[in-house]
Amino acid sequence: MNADIVKLREETGAGVMECKRALEEAKGDFAKAVQVIHAAGASRAEKKKERKTGAGLLYSYIHNNRVGVLLEIRCETDFVAKSDPFQDLAKDVAFQIAAMGANDVSELLEQSFIKDESLKISDVVNQTLGKVGENIKIERFARFEI
């Protein structure tokens, strides 16, 4: 079971004890344990949505010198803004905007994630929120195309 805990932790980013509890609740069924962790993460994300996002970053992405994106994405602390999961999220969201475009943030959040169409962008944000433990908000973006 220890190997499953490690694998589950790598796949979901959840803590060791959370992975252990999820596997116990799922009676060793790995796929079910992933669902348990995602459900718990969604619950935590909902609770954190009201917290103030005073830090964050501006992320820029240019694709083939023809499409450019400037993204403002926020979190609660500079520590999280510099973290790999948050930086990866910024990169993925900017790439999404470059590829798919969107009129506004609410439309963007409802789009299917181009790297995994079973997820919406809002799911990807919530997964990262679960990993970093802070509220995350896509504030605004601009997309330019030649």
ZAVO-828431 format. One record per residue (C-alpha): z negated, x negated, y; residue number from 1. Coordinates in Angstrom, 1 decimal. Layout:
N
      z      x      y   i
      Z      X      Y NUM
...
// end
This chain:
146
      z      x      y   i
    0.0    0.0    0.0   1
   -0.6   -3.0    2.4   2
    3.1   -3.8    2.4   3
    3.9   -0.2    3.3   4
    1.4   -0.4    6.2   5
    3.1   -3.5    7.5   6
    6.6   -2.0    7.1   7
    5.5    1.3    8.8   8
    3.9   -0.7   11.6   9
    7.1   -2.7   12.1  10
    9.3    0.4   12.1  11
    7.2    2.6   14.4  12
    5.1    0.2   16.5  13
    2.0    2.1   15.6  14
   -1.4    0.4   15.1  15
   -2.6   -0.7   11.7  16
   -5.2    2.0   11.3  17
   -2.8    4.7   12.5  18
   -0.3    3.5    9.9  19
   -3.0    3.5    7.2  20
   -4.1    7.1    8.1  21
   -0.5    8.3    8.2  22
    0.2    6.9    4.7  23
   -3.0    8.5    3.4  24
   -2.2   11.8    5.0  25
    1.4   11.6    3.5  26
   -0.1   10.6    0.1  27
    2.0    7.4    0.1  28
    5.3    9.0    1.0  29
    6.8    6.6    3.5  30
    9.3    9.0    5.1  31
    6.5   11.6    5.6  32
    4.2    8.9    7.1  33
    6.9    8.1    9.7  34
    7.0   11.8   10.6  35
    3.2   11.9   10.9  36
    3.2    9.0   13.3  37
    6.0   10.4   15.4  38
    4.2   13.8   15.7  39
    1.0   12.0   16.7  40
    3.0    9.9   19.3  41
    4.5   13.1   20.7  42
    1.1   14.6   21.1  43
   -0.2   11.4   22.9  44
    2.9   11.4   25.1  45
    2.3   14.9   26.2  46
   -1.3   14.1   27.2  47
   -0.2   11.0   29.2  48
    2.7   12.8   31.1  49
    0.4   13.7   34.0  50
   -0.8   10.1   34.6  51
    0.4    8.4   37.7  52
    3.2    5.8   37.3  53
    2.6    3.2   40.1  54
    4.4    0.2   38.5  55
    7.8   -0.3   36.8  56
   11.0   -2.0   37.5  57
   14.6   -1.8   38.7  58
   17.0   -2.6   35.9  59
   20.7   -3.3   36.4  60
   23.4   -3.3   33.8  61
   27.1   -4.1   34.3  62
   29.6   -3.4   31.5  63
   32.9   -5.3   31.5  64
   32.8   -5.6   35.4  65
   33.9   -2.0   35.5  66
   30.8    0.1   35.1  67
   27.5   -0.6   36.7  68
   24.1    1.1   36.4  69
   21.0    0.7   38.6  70
   17.9    2.3   36.9  71
   14.4    2.9   38.3  72
   12.0    3.3   35.4  73
    8.3    3.5   35.9  74
    5.0    2.9   34.0  75
    1.4    2.7   35.0  76
    0.8   -1.1   35.1  77
    2.8   -4.3   35.7  78
    1.5   -5.6   32.3  79
    3.5   -2.9   30.6  80
    6.5   -3.2   32.9  81
    6.8   -6.8   31.7  82
    6.4   -5.9   28.0  83
    9.2   -6.2   25.5  84
    9.1   -2.5   24.4  85
    9.4   -1.4   28.1  86
   12.1   -3.9   28.8  87
   14.0   -2.8   25.7  88
   13.7    0.8   26.8  89
   15.1    0.0   30.2  90
   18.1   -1.8   28.6  91
   18.8    1.0   26.2  92
   18.6    3.7   28.9  93
   20.8    1.7   31.3  94
   23.3    1.2   28.4  95
   23.2    4.9   27.7  96
   23.9    5.8   31.3  97
   26.8    3.3   31.4  98
   28.3    4.8   28.3  99
   27.7    8.5   28.7 100
   26.9    9.1   32.3 101
   24.7   11.9   33.5 102
   24.3   14.0   36.7 103
   20.5   13.7   36.9 104
   17.4   12.5   34.9 105
   16.8   15.9   33.2 106
   20.4   15.9   31.8 107
   20.0   12.3   30.7 108
   16.7   13.0   28.8 109
   18.5   15.8   26.8 110
   21.4   13.5   25.7 111
   21.7   12.2   22.2 112
   20.8    8.6   22.0 113
   24.0    6.6   21.4 114
   22.2    4.1   19.0 115
   20.6    6.9   16.9 116
   22.1   10.4   17.4 117
   19.2   12.0   15.6 118
   17.1   11.2   18.7 119
   17.3   12.4   22.3 120
   16.7   10.0   25.2 121
   13.4   11.9   25.8 122
   12.4   11.0   22.2 123
   13.1    7.3   22.8 124
   11.0    7.4   25.9 125
    8.2    9.1   24.0 126
    8.3    6.5   21.2 127
    8.0    3.7   23.7 128
    5.2    5.5   25.4 129
    3.4    5.6   22.1 130
    3.9    1.9   21.6 131
    2.7    0.8   25.1 132
    0.0    3.5   25.6 133
    1.1    4.4   29.2 134
    3.0    7.1   30.8 135
    6.7    6.2   31.3 136
    9.1    8.0   33.7 137
   12.7    7.6   34.4 138
   12.6    8.0   38.1 139
   16.3    7.8   39.1 140
   19.5    6.0   38.5 141
   22.9    5.4   40.0 142
   26.1    4.8   38.0 143
   29.2    3.2   39.5 144
   32.6    2.9   37.9 145
   35.9    1.3   39.0 146
// end
